[in-house]
Amino acid sequence: MRTYTFGKQSLVVLAATMMASSALAQDGKEQEPKPSIGSVVEVTPFVSLGSDVSSRIGAAIRFAWTPTLSLEAETGYRRGEIGALSAHLSLLYSLPRMGRLKPYLAGGLGLEQYGTALDVPGFGLVSQHRLAFAINMGGGLEVPVNRHWGIRTDARLFEGLGTFAPGHWRLFNGVTIRPGTR
């Protein structure tokens, strides 16, 4: 079993995000539209921090499935021992609203690239590219600013499936855009 530690940076970012979310929740007056099922698409470009093997930038596209369930496709990139990509498909469950705050739970499955050290005689250590399945679970918080865009924070744990596949954590902050809303 892997252990995950959160540094002081993570706690500062999380606290700042929560305070900003609370401030936005208090002064927003515009009501969100009541969309029909399947008509809502949200795009969230994000930046993140986390474990060494966590993606640092990425984007998520979320499709409403039912009033409480959404399907999300996400891709991320990090530069490290290799330029690694990740792609995940997750199911998001919306919890009851708390004023303007919209909390949710998330879980899914995806593919992640990573590198392992390989000792090659005459060359020394080289990075060997690998690909593994990974599961993820966590949750987040959305704060709509108006019906066209909002702010989103998402925290997840990822567990690689395989002998060398790394486990990691990630906290992302992004801006959610709802294209096509009027």
Secondary structure, 3 states (H helix, E strand, C coil): CCCCCCCHHHHHHHHHHHHHHHHHHHHCCCCCCCCCCCCCEEEEEEEEEECCCCCCEEEEEEEECCCCEEEEEEEEEEECCCEEEEEEEEEEEECCCECCEEEEEEEEEEEEEEEEEEEECCCEEEEEEEEEEEEEEEEEEEEECCCCEEEEEEEEEEEEECCCCCCEEEEEEEEEECCCCC
